[in-house]
């Protein structure tokens, strides 16, 4: 079924004519006044009757045929919350293959611009893989999972509702997957200003601060080590955590070395008195 979620001022009759023109089964519904992307997605999800939701932006162009079977197969795993694809710019360079969470924010992850390359050392451009967050422009999810997590938070009207959802899913032990075998064009910078406003940044930091900039050196940094300034409170906490971890590692090494007793070098074992006859 196709559900077109329109802005409040859009022509619903024209949307219905488009659905009928292509012989599709579906409806169009209008959102409340005032743009809120998260609310629009929730409205469409509530209307849907299927087991799997595919939230697809109107500024995308699917480049892969027969993609539904692969998405469905990945969502069969009980611990998979959502699945996304590889988003491309209009020149076919990679826009996003998952999101990089950290540095007090979240950004698209695209280590290489060429989609036909392996991407990085983990071969993320050629292999299905787990990621911290997937982009909401193409967001596939089991309806029961979407409902259980209360959908997208309307506290994020234009950005980061996908990041917030994925972080909440991960906190429940669920995984977020990207398949580079499903590719879409995403005209993001054409359809809206891609910059994130300060209010949205403050909200994501207030809700997920310990995950975005954690005390632990390694939590949720899926792709690279964070870079933070030592002259900030966040930087002080981060480097204290690193020093603490090194101290613990060194202490464990010393304890093991002391309690394991003396070690005999190969030169000692070569002496005749040590040989067993």
ABEGO torsion letter per residue (X at the ends): XBBBBBBAABBAAAAAAAAAAAGBBEBBBBBBBEBBAAAAAAAAAAABABABBBBBBAABBBABBGAAAAAAAAAABAABABBBBBBBBAAGBBABBEBBBEGGBBBBBBABABAABAGBAAGAAABBBBBABBBAABBBBBAAAAAAAGEBBAABAABGAAAAAAAAAAAAGBBBBBBAABBBBBBAAAABBABBBAAAAAAAAAAAAAAABBABAABGBAABBBBBBAABAAAAAAAAAAAAAAAAAAAAAAAAAAAAEBBBBAAAAABAAABBX
